[in-house]
Amino acid sequence: MHIIFDYEKDMKFRPLAGDGEITGLLSNDVDFNNFLIEWNEMRKKHYNDEITDEKFEDWKLSYPKKSRFLK
């Protein structure tokens, strides 16, 4: 939890809530937003058996080197 508090300051993100429920994170940091987008895509691919457990773990361990957002 304290890491999130630190990131609130460093990465300028905050909880996104609607009707009293937390629905996500809102950030002004482009790199963090890109990470969330790509992480969600990879999680969906893993859930849908489009990638193996090993490939998903490899992506996580090698992030951001294997990020599609690297310029």
CHARMM internal coordinates of N, CA and C (Angstrom, degrees):
IC EDIT
DIST 1 N 1 CA 1.4341
DIST 1 CA 1 C 1.5227
ANGL 1 N 1 CA 1 C 111.60
DIST 1 C 2 N 1.3293
ANGL 1 CA 1 C 2 N 116.02
DIHE 1 N 1 CA 1 C 2 N -36.88
DIST 2 N 2 CA 1.4650
ANGL 1 C 2 N 2 CA 118.98
DIHE 1 CA 1 C 2 N 2 CA -178.19
DIST 2 CA 2 C 1.5260
ANGL 2 N 2 CA 2 C 111.80
DIHE 1 C 2 N 2 CA 2 C -69.08
DIST 2 C 3 N 1.3144
ANGL 2 CA 2 C 3 N 116.57
DIHE 2 N 2 CA 2 C 3 N -29.28
DIST 3 N 3 CA 1.4647
ANGL 2 C 3 N 3 CA 119.76
DIHE 2 CA 2 C 3 N 3 CA 175.08
DIST 3 CA 3 C 1.5285
ANGL 3 N 3 CA 3 C 109.09
DIHE 2 C 3 N 3 CA 3 C -62.50
DIST 3 C 4 N 1.3162
ANGL 3 CA 3 C 4 N 116.34
DIHE 3 N 3 CA 3 C 4 N -41.84
DIST 4 N 4 CA 1.4639
ANGL 3 C 4 N 4 CA 119.94
DIHE 3 CA 3 C 4 N 4 CA 178.42
DIST 4 CA 4 C 1.5247
ANGL 4 N 4 CA 4 C 110.66
DIHE 3 C 4 N 4 CA 4 C -62.95
DIST 4 C 5 N 1.3305
ANGL 4 CA 4 C 5 N 116.95
DIHE 4 N 4 CA 4 C 5 N -39.95
DIST 5 N 5 CA 1.4653
ANGL 4 C 5 N 5 CA 119.55
DIHE 4 CA 4 C 5 N 5 CA 177.30
DIST 5 CA 5 C 1.5273
ANGL 5 N 5 CA 5 C 110.78
DIHE 4 C 5 N 5 CA 5 C -61.81
DIST 5 C 6 N 1.3325
ANGL 5 CA 5 C 6 N 117.00
DIHE 5 N 5 CA 5 C 6 N -40.85
DIST 6 N 6 CA 1.4635
ANGL 5 C 6 N 6 CA 120.76
DIHE 5 CA 5 C 6 N 6 CA 177.34
DIST 6 CA 6 C 1.5262
ANGL 6 N 6 CA 6 C 110.46
DIHE 5 C 6 N 6 CA 6 C -63.23
DIST 6 C 7 N 1.3265
ANGL 6 CA 6 C 7 N 116.44
DIHE 6 N 6 CA 6 C 7 N -43.59
DIST 7 N 7 CA 1.4557
ANGL 6 C 7 N 7 CA 120.54
DIHE 6 CA 6 C 7 N 7 CA -179.14
DIST 7 CA 7 C 1.5266
ANGL 7 N 7 CA 7 C 112.14
DIHE 6 C 7 N 7 CA 7 C -67.23
DIST 7 C 8 N 1.3126
ANGL 7 CA 7 C 8 N 116.45
DIHE 7 N 7 CA 7 C 8 N -28.33
DIST 8 N 8 CA 1.4651
ANGL 7 C 8 N 8 CA 119.23
DIHE 7 CA 7 C 8 N 8 CA 176.61
DIST 8 CA 8 C 1.5219
ANGL 8 N 8 CA 8 C 109.60
DIHE 7 C 8 N 8 CA 8 C -56.16
DIST 8 C 9 N 1.3169
ANGL 8 CA 8 C 9 N 115.82
DIHE 8 N 8 CA 8 C 9 N -41.83
DIST 9 N 9 CA 1.4637
ANGL 8 C 9 N 9 CA 120.97
DIHE 8 CA 8 C 9 N 9 CA 179.88
DIST 9 CA 9 C 1.5269
ANGL 9 N 9 CA 9 C 111.23
DIHE 8 C 9 N 9 CA 9 C -77.49
DIST 9 C 10 N 1.3394
ANGL 9 CA 9 C 10 N 116.66
DIHE 9 N 9 CA 9 C 10 N -49.77
DIST 10 N 10 CA 1.4607
ANGL 9 C 10 N 10 CA 121.33
DIHE 9 CA 9 C 10 N 10 CA -173.79
DIST 10 CA 10 C 1.5251
ANGL 10 N 10 CA 10 C 113.20
DIHE 9 C 10 N 10 CA 10 C -71.63
DIST 10 C 11 N 1.3158
ANGL 10 CA 10 C 11 N 117.24
DIHE 10 N 10 CA 10 C 11 N -40.87
DIST 11 N 11 CA 1.4587
ANGL 10 C 11 N 11 CA 121.02
DIHE 10 CA 10 C 11 N 11 CA -174.33
DIST 11 CA 11 C 1.5220
ANGL 11 N 11 CA 11 C 112.38
DIHE 10 C 11 N 11 CA 11 C -105.97
DIST 11 C 12 N 1.3199
ANGL 11 CA 11 C 12 N 116.27
DIHE 11 N 11 CA 11 C 12 N 1.82
DIST 12 N 12 CA 1.4611
ANGL 11 C 12 N 12 CA 121.69
DIHE 11 CA 11 C 12 N 12 CA 176.30
DIST 12 CA 12 C 1.5259
ANGL 12 N 12 CA 12 C 112.65
DIHE 11 C 12 N 12 CA 12 C 56.21
DIST 12 C 13 N 1.3446
ANGL 12 CA 12 C 13 N 117.06
DIHE 12 N 12 CA 12 C 13 N 44.25
DIST 13 N 13 CA 1.4504
ANGL 12 C 13 N 13 CA 116.51
DIHE 12 CA 12 C 13 N 13 CA 175.05
DIST 13 CA 13 C 1.5105
ANGL 13 N 13 CA 13 C 111.39
DIHE 12 C 13 N 13 CA 13 C -113.99
DIST 13 C 14 N 1.3251
ANGL 13 CA 13 C 14 N 113.58
DIHE 13 N 13 CA 13 C 14 N 160.88
DIST 14 N 14 CA 1.4538
ANGL 13 C 14 N 14 CA 120.53
DIHE 13 CA 13 C 14 N 14 CA -177.00
DIST 14 CA 14 C 1.5193
ANGL 14 N 14 CA 14 C 108.30
DIHE 13 C 14 N 14 CA 14 C -147.49
DIST 14 C 15 N 1.3440
ANGL 14 CA 14 C 15 N 116.92
DIHE 14 N 14 CA 14 C 15 N 161.21
DIST 15 N 15 CA 1.4607
ANGL 14 C 15 N 15 CA 119.28
DIHE 14 CA 14 C 15 N 15 CA 176.63
DIST 15 CA 15 C 1.5231
ANGL 15 N 15 CA 15 C 110.72
DIHE 14 C 15 N 15 CA 15 C -66.12
DIST 15 C 16 N 1.2960
ANGL 15 CA 15 C 16 N 116.14
DIHE 15 N 15 CA 15 C 16 N 144.63
DIST 16 N 16 CA 1.4575
ANGL 15 C 16 N 16 CA 122.51
DIHE 15 CA 15 C 16 N 16 CA 175.91
DIST 16 CA 16 C 1.5250
ANGL 16 N 16 CA 16 C 106.54
DIHE 15 C 16 N 16 CA 16 C -108.60
DIST 16 C 17 N 1.3255
ANGL 16 CA 16 C 17 N 116.66
DIHE 16 N 16 CA 16 C 17 N 117.29
DIST 17 N 17 CA 1.4616
ANGL 16 C 17 N 17 CA 120.63
DIHE 16 CA 16 C 17 N 17 CA -174.37
DIST 17 CA 17 C 1.5179
ANGL 17 N 17 CA 17 C 111.14
DIHE 16 C 17 N 17 CA 17 C -124.65
DIST 17 C 18 N 1.3124
ANGL 17 CA 17 C 18 N 114.35
DIHE 17 N 17 CA 17 C 18 N 146.23
DIST 18 N 18 CA 1.4527
ANGL 17 C 18 N 18 CA 121.29
DIHE 17 CA 17 C 18 N 18 CA 174.58
DIST 18 CA 18 C 1.5152
ANGL 18 N 18 CA 18 C 108.81
DIHE 17 C 18 N 18 CA 18 C -141.86
DIST 18 C 19 N 1.2880
ANGL 18 CA 18 C 19 N 117.65
DIHE 18 N 18 CA 18 C 19 N 133.20
DIST 19 N 19 CA 1.4649
ANGL 18 C 19 N 19 CA 122.80
DIHE 18 CA 18 C 19 N 19 CA -178.42
DIST 19 CA 19 C 1.5220
ANGL 19 N 19 CA 19 C 112.13
DIHE 18 C 19 N 19 CA 19 C 54.38
DIST 19 C 20 N 1.3287
ANGL 19 CA 19 C 20 N 116.01
DIHE 19 N 19 CA 19 C 20 N 36.76
DIST 20 N 20 CA 1.4538
ANGL 19 C 20 N 20 CA 120.52
DIHE 19 CA 19 C 20 N 20 CA 177.38
DIST 20 CA 20 C 1.5116
ANGL 20 N 20 CA 20 C 115.19
DIHE 19 C 20 N 20 CA 20 C 78.02
DIST 20 C 21 N 1.3306
ANGL 20 CA 20 C 21 N 118.01
DIHE 20 N 20 CA 20 C 21 N 2.91
DIST 21 N 21 CA 1.4616
ANGL 20 C 21 N 21 CA 121.55
DIHE 20 CA 20 C 21 N 21 CA 179.74
DIST 21 CA 21 C 1.5186
ANGL 21 N 21 CA 21 C 109.79
DIHE 20 C 21 N 21 CA 21 C -113.90
DIST 21 C 22 N 1.3219
ANGL 21 CA 21 C 22 N 115.50
DIHE 21 N 21 CA 21 C 22 N 139.84
DIST 22 N 22 CA 1.4615
ANGL 21 C 22 N 22 CA 120.81
DIHE 21 CA 21 C 22 N 22 CA 175.92
DIST 22 CA 22 C 1.5262
ANGL 22 N 22 CA 22 C 108.08
DIHE 21 C 22 N 22 CA 22 C -76.06
DIST 22 C 23 N 1.3215
ANGL 22 CA 22 C 23 N 116.06
DIHE 22 N 22 CA 22 C 23 N 127.57
DIST 23 N 23 CA 1.4616
ANGL 22 C 23 N 23 CA 120.45
DIHE 22 CA 22 C 23 N 23 CA -178.48
DIST 23 CA 23 C 1.5172
ANGL 23 N 23 CA 23 C 113.16
DIHE 22 C 23 N 23 CA 23 C -116.34
DIST 23 C 24 N 1.3218
ANGL 23 CA 23 C 24 N 118.04
DIHE 23 N 23 CA 23 C 24 N -7.46
DIST 24 N 24 CA 1.4517
ANGL 23 C 24 N 24 CA 119.62
DIHE 23 CA 23 C 24 N 24 CA 179.97
DIST 24 CA 24 C 1.5065
ANGL 24 N 24 CA 24 C 112.44
DIHE 23 C 24 N 24 CA 24 C 168.39
DIST 24 C 25 N 1.3285
ANGL 24 CA 24 C 25 N 114.88
DIHE 24 N 24 CA 24 C 25 N -168.35
DIST 25 N 25 CA 1.4576
ANGL 24 C 25 N 25 CA 122.52
DIHE 24 CA 24 C 25 N 25 CA 176.72
DIST 25 CA 25 C 1.5145
ANGL 25 N 25 CA 25 C 108.59
DIHE 24 C 25 N 25 CA 25 C -116.84
DIST 25 C 26 N 1.2972
ANGL 25 CA 25 C 26 N 116.19
DIHE 25 N 25 CA 25 C 26 N 140.45
DIST 26 N 26 CA 1.4597
ANGL 25 C 26 N 26 CA 122.02
DIHE 25 CA 25 C 26 N 26 CA 176.02
DIST 26 CA 26 C 1.5149
ANGL 26 N 26 CA 26 C 107.27
DIHE 25 C 26 N 26 CA 26 C -114.17
DIST 26 C 27 N 1.3283
ANGL 26 CA 26 C 27 N 116.70
DIHE 26 N 26 CA 26 C 27 N 128.13
DIST 27 N 27 CA 1.4546
ANGL 26 C 27 N 27 CA 120.75
DIHE 26 CA 26 C 27 N 27 CA -176.08
DIST 27 CA 27 C 1.5200
ANGL 27 N 27 CA 27 C 110.41
DIHE 26 C 27 N 27 CA 27 C -135.00
DIST 27 C 28 N 1.3166
ANGL 27 CA 27 C 28 N 115.49
DIHE 27 N 27 CA 27 C 28 N 149.88
DIST 28 N 28 CA 1.4595
ANGL 27 C 28 N 28 CA 121.52
DIHE 27 CA 27 C 28 N 28 CA 172.49
DIST 28 CA 28 C 1.5170
ANGL 28 N 28 CA 28 C 111.14
DIHE 27 C 28 N 28 CA 28 C -98.55
DIST 28 C 29 N 1.3251
ANGL 28 CA 28 C 29 N 116.84
DIHE 28 N 28 CA 28 C 29 N 3.43
DIST 29 N 29 CA 1.4558
ANGL 28 C 29 N 29 CA 122.09
DIHE 28 CA 28 C 29 N 29 CA -178.26
DIST 29 CA 29 C 1.5309
ANGL 29 N 29 CA 29 C 109.22
DIHE 28 C 29 N 29 CA 29 C -93.79
DIST 29 C 30 N 1.3268
ANGL 29 CA 29 C 30 N 117.14
DIHE 29 N 29 CA 29 C 30 N 113.66
DIST 30 N 30 CA 1.4665
ANGL 29 C 30 N 30 CA 122.13
DIHE 29 CA 29 C 30 N 30 CA -176.31
DIST 30 CA 30 C 1.5207
ANGL 30 N 30 CA 30 C 111.11
DIHE 29 C 30 N 30 CA 30 C -60.47
DIST 30 C 31 N 1.3207
ANGL 30 CA 30 C 31 N 117.79
DIHE 30 N 30 CA 30 C 31 N -43.22
DIST 31 N 31 CA 1.4619
ANGL 30 C 31 N 31 CA 120.53
DIHE 30 CA 30 C 31 N 31 CA -179.06
DIST 31 CA 31 C 1.5226
ANGL 31 N 31 CA 31 C 111.64
DIHE 30 C 31 N 31 CA 31 C -62.75
DIST 31 C 32 N 1.3238
ANGL 31 CA 31 C 32 N 116.78
DIHE 31 N 31 CA 31 C 32 N -41.37
DIST 32 N 32 CA 1.4629
ANGL 31 C 32 N 32 CA 120.15
DIHE 31 CA 31 C 32 N 32 CA 178.60
DIST 32 CA 32 C 1.5230
ANGL 32 N 32 CA 32 C 110.73
DIHE 31 C 32 N 32 CA 32 C -65.67
DIST 32 C 33 N 1.3188
ANGL 32 CA 32 C 33 N 117.03
DIHE 32 N 32 CA 32 C 33 N -42.27
DIST 33 N 33 CA 1.4628
ANGL 32 C 33 N 33 CA 120.54
DIHE 32 CA 32 C 33 N 33 CA 177.80
DIST 33 CA 33 C 1.5236
ANGL 33 N 33 CA 33 C 111.04
DIHE 32 C 33 N 33 CA 33 C -62.43
DIST 33 C 34 N 1.3316
ANGL 33 CA 33 C 34 N 117.24
DIHE 33 N 33 CA 33 C 34 N -42.21
DIST 34 N 34 CA 1.4595
ANGL 33 C 34 N 34 CA 120.77
DIHE 33 CA 33 C 34 N 34 CA 177.11
DIST 34 CA 34 C 1.5211
ANGL 34 N 34 CA 34 C 110.97
DIHE 33 C 34 N 34 CA 34 C -61.50
DIST 34 C 35 N 1.3319
ANGL 34 CA 34 C 35 N 116.58
DIHE 34 N 34 CA 34 C 35 N -40.43
DIST 35 N 35 CA 1.4579
ANGL 34 C 35 N 35 CA 120.48
DIHE 34 CA 34 C 35 N 35 CA 176.96
DIST 35 CA 35 C 1.5268
ANGL 35 N 35 CA 35 C 110.51
DIHE 34 C 35 N 35 CA 35 C -59.93
DIST 35 C 36 N 1.3300
ANGL 35 CA 35 C 36 N 117.70
DIHE 35 N 35 CA 35 C 36 N -46.53
DIST 36 N 36 CA 1.4643
ANGL 35 C 36 N 36 CA 120.55
DIHE 35 CA 35 C 36 N 36 CA -179.39
DIST 36 CA 36 C 1.5268
ANGL 36 N 36 CA 36 C 111.33
DIHE 35 C 36 N 36 CA 36 C -61.90
DIST 36 C 37 N 1.3181
ANGL 36 CA 36 C 37 N 117.18
DIHE 36 N 36 CA 36 C 37 N -40.46
DIST 37 N 37 CA 1.4658
ANGL 36 C 37 N 37 CA 121.36
DIHE 36 CA 36 C 37 N 37 CA 178.53
DIST 37 CA 37 C 1.5205
ANGL 37 N 37 CA 37 C 110.20
DIHE 36 C 37 N 37 CA 37 C -62.28
DIST 37 C 38 N 1.3251
ANGL 37 CA 37 C 38 N 115.91
DIHE 37 N 37 CA 37 C 38 N -49.83
DIST 38 N 38 CA 1.4587
ANGL 37 C 38 N 38 CA 119.54
DIHE 37 CA 37 C 38 N 38 CA -176.97
DIST 38 CA 38 C 1.5265
ANGL 38 N 38 CA 38 C 111.57
DIHE 37 C 38 N 38 CA 38 C -68.06
DIST 38 C 39 N 1.3164
ANGL 38 CA 38 C 39 N 117.29
DIHE 38 N 38 CA 38 C 39 N -39.28
DIST 39 N 39 CA 1.4626
ANGL 38 C 39 N 39 CA 121.01
DIHE 38 CA 38 C 39 N 39 CA 178.16
DIST 39 CA 39 C 1.5303
ANGL 39 N 39 CA 39 C 110.04
DIHE 38 C 39 N 39 CA 39 C -60.55
DIST 39 C 40 N 1.3257
ANGL 39 CA 39 C 40 N 116.47
DIHE 39 N 39 CA 39 C 40 N -44.65
DIST 40 N 40 CA 1.4589
ANGL 39 C 40 N 40 CA 120.41
DIHE 39 CA 39 C 40 N 40 CA 178.29
DIST 40 CA 40 C 1.5288
ANGL 40 N 40 CA 40 C 111.19
DIHE 39 C 40 N 40 CA 40 C -61.51
DIST 40 C 41 N 1.3246
ANGL 40 CA 40 C 41 N 117.16
DIHE 40 N 40 CA 40 C 41 N -41.98
DIST 41 N 41 CA 1.4663
ANGL 40 C 41 N 41 CA 120.97
DIHE 40 CA 40 C 41 N 41 CA 178.39
DIST 41 CA 41 C 1.5235
ANGL 41 N 41 CA 41 C 110.86
DIHE 40 C 41 N 41 CA 41 C -61.67
DIST 41 C 42 N 1.3224
ANGL 41 CA 41 C 42 N 116.32
DIHE 41 N 41 CA 41 C 42 N -44.77
DIST 42 N 42 CA 1.4642
ANGL 41 C 42 N 42 CA 120.35
DIHE 41 CA 41 C 42 N 42 CA -179.18
DIST 42 CA 42 C 1.5297
ANGL 42 N 42 CA 42 C 111.20
DIHE 41 C 42 N 42 CA 42 C -67.72
DIST 42 C 43 N 1.3239
ANGL 42 CA 42 C 43 N 117.58
DIHE 42 N 42 CA 42 C 43 N -38.46
DIST 43 N 43 CA 1.4659
ANGL 42 C 43 N 43 CA 120.78
DIHE 42 CA 42 C 43 N 43 CA 177.30
DIST 43 CA 43 C 1.5283
ANGL 43 N 43 CA 43 C 110.26
DIHE 42 C 43 N 43 CA 43 C -61.77
DIST 43 C 44 N 1.3317
ANGL 43 CA 43 C 44 N 117.46
DIHE 43 N 43 CA 43 C 44 N -41.92
DIST 44 N 44 CA 1.4639
ANGL 43 C 44 N 44 CA 121.16
DIHE 43 CA 43 C 44 N 44 CA 178.70
DIST 44 CA 44 C 1.5228
ANGL 44 N 44 CA 44 C 110.92
DIHE 43 C 44 N 44 CA 44 C -64.61
DIST 44 C 45 N 1.3266
ANGL 44 CA 44 C 45 N 116.58
DIHE 44 N 44 CA 44 C 45 N -43.78
DIST 45 N 45 CA 1.4649
ANGL 44 C 45 N 45 CA 120.09
DIHE 44 CA 44 C 45 N 45 CA 177.98
DIST 45 CA 45 C 1.5215
ANGL 45 N 45 CA 45 C 110.63
DIHE 44 C 45 N 45 CA 45 C -60.31
DIST 45 C 46 N 1.3133
ANGL 45 CA 45 C 46 N 116.74
DIHE 45 N 45 CA 45 C 46 N -42.23
DIST 46 N 46 CA 1.4615
ANGL 45 C 46 N 46 CA 120.93
DIHE 45 CA 45 C 46 N 46 CA 179.36
DIST 46 CA 46 C 1.5290
ANGL 46 N 46 CA 46 C 110.10
DIHE 45 C 46 N 46 CA 46 C -65.28
DIST 46 C 47 N 1.3121
ANGL 46 CA 46 C 47 N 117.50
DIHE 46 N 46 CA 46 C 47 N -45.90
DIST 47 N 47 CA 1.4642
ANGL 46 C 47 N 47 CA 122.14
DIHE 46 CA 46 C 47 N 47 CA -179.87
DIST 47 CA 47 C 1.5312
ANGL 47 N 47 CA 47 C 111.03
DIHE 46 C 47 N 47 CA 47 C -61.01
DIST 47 C 48 N 1.3243
ANGL 47 CA 47 C 48 N 116.90
DIHE 47 N 47 CA 47 C 48 N -37.61
DIST 48 N 48 CA 1.4660
ANGL 47 C 48 N 48 CA 122.07
DIHE 47 CA 47 C 48 N 48 CA -178.92
DIST 48 CA 48 C 1.5231
ANGL 48 N 48 CA 48 C 113.10
DIHE 47 C 48 N 48 CA 48 C -87.03
DIST 48 C 49 N 1.3278
ANGL 48 CA 48 C 49 N 116.75
DIHE 48 N 48 CA 48 C 49 N 10.51
DIST 49 N 49 CA 1.4749
ANGL 48 C 49 N 49 CA 123.11
DIHE 48 CA 48 C 49 N 49 CA 179.34
DIST 49 CA 49 C 1.5242
ANGL 49 N 49 CA 49 C 112.99
DIHE 48 C 49 N 49 CA 49 C 59.60
DIST 49 C 50 N 1.3309
ANGL 49 CA 49 C 50 N 117.06
DIHE 49 N 49 CA 49 C 50 N 28.91
DIST 50 N 50 CA 1.4563
ANGL 49 C 50 N 50 CA 120.95
DIHE 49 CA 49 C 50 N 50 CA 174.75
DIST 50 CA 50 C 1.5235
ANGL 50 N 50 CA 50 C 110.57
DIHE 49 C 50 N 50 CA 50 C -82.29
DIST 50 C 51 N 1.3302
ANGL 50 CA 50 C 51 N 116.60
DIHE 50 N 50 CA 50 C 51 N -23.44
DIST 51 N 51 CA 1.4623
ANGL 50 C 51 N 51 CA 121.65
DIHE 50 CA 50 C 51 N 51 CA 174.52
DIST 51 CA 51 C 1.5263
ANGL 51 N 51 CA 51 C 108.31
DIHE 50 C 51 N 51 CA 51 C -133.17
DIST 51 C 52 N 1.3170
ANGL 51 CA 51 C 52 N 115.61
DIHE 51 N 51 CA 51 C 52 N 154.15
DIST 52 N 52 CA 1.4639
ANGL 51 C 52 N 52 CA 121.59
DIHE 51 CA 51 C 52 N 52 CA -178.15
DIST 52 CA 52 C 1.5214
ANGL 52 N 52 CA 52 C 111.16
DIHE 51 C 52 N 52 CA 52 C -79.59
DIST 52 C 53 N 1.3304
ANGL 52 CA 52 C 53 N 114.86
DIHE 52 N 52 CA 52 C 53 N 167.25
DIST 53 N 53 CA 1.4671
ANGL 52 C 53 N 53 CA 120.30
DIHE 52 CA 52 C 53 N 53 CA 173.86
DIST 53 CA 53 C 1.5205
ANGL 53 N 53 CA 53 C 110.07
DIHE 52 C 53 N 53 CA 53 C -56.87
DIST 53 C 54 N 1.3302
ANGL 53 CA 53 C 54 N 115.58
DIHE 53 N 53 CA 53 C 54 N -42.76
DIST 54 N 54 CA 1.4613
ANGL 53 C 54 N 54 CA 120.55
DIHE 53 CA 53 C 54 N 54 CA -177.77
DIST 54 CA 54 C 1.5217
ANGL 54 N 54 CA 54 C 111.88
DIHE 53 C 54 N 54 CA 54 C -63.92
DIST 54 C 55 N 1.3242
ANGL 54 CA 54 C 55 N 116.41
DIHE 54 N 54 CA 54 C 55 N -42.30
DIST 55 N 55 CA 1.4662
ANGL 54 C 55 N 55 CA 119.42
DIHE 54 CA 54 C 55 N 55 CA -180.00
DIST 55 CA 55 C 1.5325
ANGL 55 N 55 CA 55 C 110.70
DIHE 54 C 55 N 55 CA 55 C -65.98
DIST 55 C 56 N 1.3224
ANGL 55 CA 55 C 56 N 116.95
DIHE 55 N 55 CA 55 C 56 N -39.02
DIST 56 N 56 CA 1.4597
ANGL 55 C 56 N 56 CA 120.83
DIHE 55 CA 55 C 56 N 56 CA 178.89
DIST 56 CA 56 C 1.5273
ANGL 56 N 56 CA 56 C 110.19
DIHE 55 C 56 N 56 CA 56 C -65.25
DIST 56 C 57 N 1.3216
ANGL 56 CA 56 C 57 N 117.10
DIHE 56 N 56 CA 56 C 57 N -45.05
DIST 57 N 57 CA 1.4669
ANGL 56 C 57 N 57 CA 120.78
DIHE 56 CA 56 C 57 N 57 CA 178.14
DIST 57 CA 57 C 1.5235
ANGL 57 N 57 CA 57 C 110.99
DIHE 56 C 57 N 57 CA 57 C -63.57
DIST 57 C 58 N 1.3310
ANGL 57 CA 57 C 58 N 116.65
DIHE 57 N 57 CA 57 C 58 N -40.63
DIST 58 N 58 CA 1.4627
ANGL 57 C 58 N 58 CA 120.82
DIHE 57 CA 57 C 58 N 58 CA 178.39
DIST 58 CA 58 C 1.5270
ANGL 58 N 58 CA 58 C 110.45
DIHE 57 C 58 N 58 CA 58 C -61.63
DIST 58 C 59 N 1.3254
ANGL 58 CA 58 C 59 N 116.59
DIHE 58 N 58 CA 58 C 59 N -42.35
DIST 59 N 59 CA 1.4615
ANGL 58 C 59 N 59 CA 120.06
DIHE 58 CA 58 C 59 N 59 CA 178.40
DIST 59 CA 59 C 1.5241
ANGL 59 N 59 CA 59 C 109.98
DIHE 58 C 59 N 59 CA 59 C -60.65
DIST 59 C 60 N 1.3334
ANGL 59 CA 59 C 60 N 117.03
DIHE 59 N 59 CA 59 C 60 N -45.66
DIST 60 N 60 CA 1.4663
ANGL 59 C 60 N 60 CA 120.32
DIHE 59 CA 59 C 60 N 60 CA -178.96
DIST 60 CA 60 C 1.5268
ANGL 60 N 60 CA 60 C 111.35
DIHE 59 C 60 N 60 CA 60 C -63.58
DIST 60 C 61 N 1.3236
ANGL 60 CA 60 C 61 N 116.43
DIHE 60 N 60 CA 60 C 61 N -44.04
DIST 61 N 61 CA 1.4639
ANGL 60 C 61 N 61 CA 119.94
DIHE 60 CA 60 C 61 N 61 CA -177.65
DIST 61 CA 61 C 1.5235
ANGL 61 N 61 CA 61 C 112.61
DIHE 60 C 61 N 61 CA 61 C -69.24
DIST 61 C 62 N 1.3202
ANGL 61 CA 61 C 62 N 117.00
DIHE 61 N 61 CA 61 C 62 N -28.14
DIST 62 N 62 CA 1.4669
ANGL 61 C 62 N 62 CA 119.81
DIHE 61 CA 61 C 62 N 62 CA -176.56
DIST 62 CA 62 C 1.5289
ANGL 62 N 62 CA 62 C 113.06
DIHE 61 C 62 N 62 CA 62 C -101.05
DIST 62 C 63 N 1.3306
ANGL 62 CA 62 C 63 N 117.05
DIHE 62 N 62 CA 62 C 63 N 3.27
DIST 63 N 63 CA 1.4626
ANGL 62 C 63 N 63 CA 119.26
DIHE 62 CA 62 C 63 N 63 CA 178.98
DIST 63 CA 63 C 1.5215
ANGL 63 N 63 CA 63 C 109.12
DIHE 62 C 63 N 63 CA 63 C -68.54
DIST 63 C 64 N 1.2939
ANGL 63 CA 63 C 64 N 121.68
DIHE 63 N 63 CA 63 C 64 N 134.84
DIST 64 N 64 CA 1.4592
ANGL 63 C 64 N 64 CA 129.61
DIHE 63 CA 63 C 64 N 64 CA 11.48
DIST 64 CA 64 C 1.5251
ANGL 64 N 64 CA 64 C 114.52
DIHE 63 C 64 N 64 CA 64 C -97.00
DIST 64 C 65 N 1.3388
ANGL 64 CA 64 C 65 N 117.80
DIHE 64 N 64 CA 64 C 65 N 4.40
DIST 65 N 65 CA 1.4659
ANGL 64 C 65 N 65 CA 118.90
DIHE 64 CA 64 C 65 N 65 CA -176.76
DIST 65 CA 65 C 1.5200
ANGL 65 N 65 CA 65 C 112.85
DIHE 64 C 65 N 65 CA 65 C -55.18
DIST 65 C 66 N 1.3210
ANGL 65 CA 65 C 66 N 117.83
DIHE 65 N 65 CA 65 C 66 N -34.87
DIST 66 N 66 CA 1.4615
ANGL 65 C 66 N 66 CA 120.80
DIHE 65 CA 65 C 66 N 66 CA -177.80
DIST 66 CA 66 C 1.5260
ANGL 66 N 66 CA 66 C 112.72
DIHE 65 C 66 N 66 CA 66 C -99.82
DIST 66 C 67 N 1.3114
ANGL 66 CA 66 C 67 N 116.71
DIHE 66 N 66 CA 66 C 67 N 15.29
DIST 67 N 67 CA 1.4628
ANGL 66 C 67 N 67 CA 120.41
DIHE 66 CA 66 C 67 N 67 CA -179.09
DIST 67 CA 67 C 1.5211
ANGL 67 N 67 CA 67 C 110.95
DIHE 66 C 67 N 67 CA 67 C -69.32
DIST 67 C 68 N 1.3123
ANGL 67 CA 67 C 68 N 115.53
DIHE 67 N 67 CA 67 C 68 N 138.83
DIST 68 N 68 CA 1.4706
ANGL 67 C 68 N 68 CA 119.59
DIHE 67 CA 67 C 68 N 68 CA 176.55
DIST 68 CA 68 C 1.5222
ANGL 68 N 68 CA 68 C 111.25
DIHE 67 C 68 N 68 CA 68 C -74.50
DIST 68 C 69 N 1.3268
ANGL 68 CA 68 C 69 N 117.33
DIHE 68 N 68 CA 68 C 69 N -10.77
DIST 69 N 69 CA 1.4616
ANGL 68 C 69 N 69 CA 121.27
DIHE 68 CA 68 C 69 N 69 CA -179.63
DIST 69 CA 69 C 1.5314
ANGL 69 N 69 CA 69 C 112.78
DIHE 68 C 69 N 69 CA 69 C -89.37
DIST 69 C 70 N 1.3288
ANGL 69 CA 69 C 70 N 117.39
DIHE 69 N 69 CA 69 C 70 N -4.52
DIST 70 N 70 CA 1.4693
ANGL 69 C 70 N 70 CA 118.76
DIHE 69 CA 69 C 70 N 70 CA 179.00
DIST 70 CA 70 C 1.5106
ANGL 70 N 70 CA 70 C 109.49
DIHE 69 C 70 N 70 CA 70 C -64.08
DIST 70 C 71 N 1.2856
ANGL 70 CA 70 C 71 N 114.91
DIHE 70 N 70 CA 70 C 71 N 138.10
DIST 71 N 71 CA 1.4693
ANGL 70 C 71 N 71 CA 119.87
DIHE 70 CA 70 C 71 N 71 CA -178.14
DIST 71 CA 71 C 1.5012
ANGL 71 N 71 CA 71 C 111.00
DIHE 70 C 71 N 71 CA 71 C -97.83
END
COOR INIT
IC SEED 1 N 1 CA 1 C
IC BUILD
